[in-house]
Amino acid sequence: MEGRPACLCEPRPRVHPWEAPRYASTLETLGPVLDEARLVGEVGLDHHFVTDEEQHRGQRVVFDYFLDAAEVSGRLINVYTTVADSEVLGALRARALPAVIIIGSSGRCR
């Protein structure tokens, strides 16, 4: 259609919480991809479908890495949370992020 953008999608680096523990010890591999992106995420915490505490720690390492990248670069971040809303909200409040999109919230932020 005339006058309409050709693409409304923006490529972005993302690591779903279920996959995050695989990247927790190799964060440097994500750096170049984050450096080139105009927005960051989807990234976040899932404590509903992922119940193993060790995996929660891996999720948090990757989540913090992405949050730090978004804060330093001043980019929008897309955050996923399921039964981890209070922890996610605390992490977001601890940073000066320009904009955040939250998806998958269980509505338990306090």
C-alpha contacts under 8 A as a table, 3 or more apart, distances in Angstrom:
res1	aa1	res2	aa2	distance
1	M	4	R	5.74
5	P	8	L	6.60
7	C	10	E	7.97
10	E	38	R	7.75
10	E	39	L	7.79
11	P	37	A	7.18
12	R	34	L	7.88
12	R	37	A	5.61
12	R	38	R	7.10
12	R	39	L	5.92
12	R	40	V	5.79
12	R	41	G	6.36
13	P	33	V	6.32
13	P	34	L	6.13
13	P	37	A	6.84
13	P	39	L	7.94
13	P	40	V	5.94
13	P	41	G	5.68
13	P	42	E	7.40
14	R	40	V	6.90
14	R	41	G	4.37
14	R	42	E	4.67
14	R	43	V	5.75
15	V	19	E	6.27
15	V	20	A	5.78
15	V	41	G	6.99
15	V	42	E	6.28
15	V	43	V	5.31
15	V	62	V	7.98
16	H	19	E	5.43
16	H	20	A	6.12
16	H	42	E	6.44
16	H	43	V	5.46
16	H	44	G	6.94
16	H	80	Y	7.93
17	P	20	A	4.93
17	P	21	P	7.67
17	P	43	V	6.39
17	P	44	G	5.68
17	P	45	L	5.44
17	P	46	D	5.86
17	P	59	Q	5.65
17	P	80	Y	7.87
18	W	21	P	7.38
18	W	46	D	7.35
18	W	50	V	6.95
18	W	59	Q	7.80
19	E	22	R	5.88
19	E	23	Y	7.49
20	A	23	Y	5.41
20	A	24	A	6.43
20	A	55	Q	8.00
20	A	58	G	6.14
20	A	59	Q	5.01
20	A	62	V	6.09
21	P	24	A	5.16
21	P	25	S	7.96
21	P	55	Q	5.64
21	P	56	H	7.83
21	P	57	R	7.67
21	P	58	G	4.16
21	P	59	Q	5.56
21	P	62	V	7.62
22	R	25	S	7.29
22	R	26	T	7.95
22	R	58	G	7.63
23	Y	26	T	5.10
23	Y	27	L	5.90
23	Y	58	G	7.74
23	Y	62	V	6.94
24	A	27	L	5.92
24	A	58	G	5.25
24	A	59	Q	7.31
24	A	61	V	5.80
24	A	62	V	5.64
26	T	29	T	5.85
26	T	30	L	7.71
27	L	30	L	5.41
27	L	31	G	6.86
27	L	62	V	7.23
27	L	65	Y	7.61
28	E	31	G	5.24
28	E	32	P	7.88
29	T	32	P	6.92
29	T	33	V	7.95
30	L	33	V	5.51
30	L	34	L	6.22
31	G	34	L	5.14
31	G	35	D	6.07
32	P	35	D	5.05
32	P	36	E	6.56
33	V	36	E	5.47
33	V	37	A	6.52
34	L	37	A	5.33
34	L	40	V	6.96
34	L	66	F	7.99
34	L	69	A	7.16
37	A	40	V	6.67
38	R	75	R	6.60
38	R	76	L	7.82
39	L	70	A	7.69
39	L	75	R	5.43
39	L	76	L	5.07
39	L	77	I	5.93
39	L	78	N	7.91
40	V	66	F	7.04
40	V	70	A	6.39
40	V	75	R	6.85
40	V	76	L	6.17
40	V	77	I	4.55
40	V	78	N	6.23
41	G	66	F	7.35
41	G	77	I	5.52
41	G	78	N	4.70
41	G	79	V	6.41
42	E	77	I	7.29
42	E	78	N	4.79
42	E	79	V	5.38
42	E	80	Y	6.32
43	V	62	V	7.82
43	V	63	F	5.98
43	V	66	F	7.25
43	V	78	N	6.64
43	V	79	V	5.15
43	V	80	Y	5.73
44	G	59	Q	7.00
44	G	60	R	7.58
44	G	63	F	5.38
44	G	79	V	5.23
44	G	80	Y	4.54
44	G	81	T	5.64
44	G	88	V	7.39
45	L	56	H	7.28
45	L	59	Q	5.96
45	L	60	R	6.81
45	L	63	F	7.26
45	L	80	Y	6.33
45	L	81	T	5.02
45	L	82	T	6.57
45	L	84	A	6.07
45	L	88	V	7.12
46	D	49	F	6.35
46	D	50	V	5.94
46	D	56	H	7.60
46	D	59	Q	7.96
46	D	80	Y	7.61
46	D	81	T	5.57
46	D	82	T	4.71
46	D	83	V	6.40
46	D	84	A	6.22
47	H	50	V	5.12
47	H	51	T	5.66
47	H	56	H	7.05
47	H	82	T	6.00
47	H	83	V	5.25
47	H	84	A	5.76
48	H	51	T	6.35
48	H	82	T	5.86
48	H	83	V	5.46
48	H	84	A	7.99
50	V	55	Q	7.24
50	V	56	H	7.42
51	T	55	Q	7.75
51	T	56	H	7.58
52	D	55	Q	5.39
52	D	56	H	6.46
53	E	56	H	4.87
53	E	57	R	6.40
54	E	57	R	5.17
54	E	58	G	6.53
55	Q	58	G	4.97
55	Q	59	Q	6.14
56	H	59	Q	4.99
56	H	60	R	6.20
57	R	60	R	5.09
57	R	61	V	6.32
58	G	61	V	5.20
58	G	62	V	6.50
59	Q	62	V	5.41
59	Q	63	F	5.99
60	R	63	F	4.87
60	R	64	D	5.95
61	V	64	D	5.36
61	V	65	Y	6.27
62	V	65	Y	5.03
62	V	66	F	6.28
63	F	66	F	5.26
63	F	67	L	6.15
64	D	67	L	4.96
64	D	68	D	6.01
64	D	91	A	7.73
65	Y	68	D	5.21
65	Y	69	A	6.27
66	F	69	A	5.04
66	F	70	A	6.20
67	L	70	A	5.13
67	L	71	E	6.10
67	L	77	I	7.46
67	L	92	L	7.74
67	L	95	R	7.84
68	D	71	E	5.06
68	D	72	V	6.06
68	D	95	R	7.92
69	A	72	V	5.32
69	A	73	S	6.07
70	A	73	S	5.30
70	A	74	G	5.61
70	A	75	R	4.94
70	A	76	L	6.56
70	A	77	I	6.28
70	A	97	L	6.80
71	E	74	G	5.14
71	E	75	R	6.79
71	E	95	R	6.71
71	E	96	A	5.99
71	E	97	L	5.07
71	E	98	P	7.47
74	G	97	L	6.55
74	G	98	P	5.91
75	R	97	L	7.45
75	R	98	P	6.48
75	R	99	A	7.28
76	L	97	L	7.40
76	L	98	P	6.25
76	L	99	A	4.90
76	L	100	V	5.78
76	L	101	I	7.71
77	I	99	A	6.60
77	I	100	V	5.05
77	I	101	I	6.33
78	N	100	V	5.86
78	N	101	I	4.65
78	N	102	I	6.03
78	N	103	I	7.51
79	V	100	V	6.99
79	V	101	I	5.95
79	V	102	I	4.78
79	V	103	I	6.18
80	Y	102	I	5.86
80	Y	103	I	4.98
80	Y	104	G	5.55
80	Y	105	S	7.00
81	T	84	A	5.73
81	T	85	D	5.89
81	T	88	V	6.96
81	T	102	I	7.39
81	T	103	I	6.64
81	T	104	G	5.40
81	T	105	S	5.10
81	T	106	S	7.33
82	T	85	D	6.59
82	T	104	G	5.91
82	T	105	S	5.42
82	T	106	S	5.53
83	V	105	S	7.39
83	V	106	S	5.80
83	V	108	R	7.31
84	A	87	E	5.47
84	A	88	V	6.13
85	D	88	V	5.06
85	D	89	L	5.94
85	D	105	S	6.50
85	D	106	S	6.95
85	D	107	G	7.14
85	D	108	R	5.78
85	D	109	C	5.02
86	S	89	L	5.07
86	S	90	G	6.12
86	S	108	R	6.83
86	S	109	C	4.79
86	S	110	R	6.05
87	E	90	G	5.15
87	E	91	A	6.31
88	V	91	A	5.15
88	V	92	L	6.20
89	L	92	L	5.06
89	L	93	R	6.08
89	L	109	C	6.77
90	G	93	R	5.15
90	G	94	A	6.22
91	A	94	A	5.22
91	A	95	R	6.93
92	L	95	R	5.58
92	L	96	A	7.88
92	L	97	L	7.42
93	R	96	A	7.44
97	L	100	V	7.15
102	I	105	S	6.89
105	S	108	R	7.60
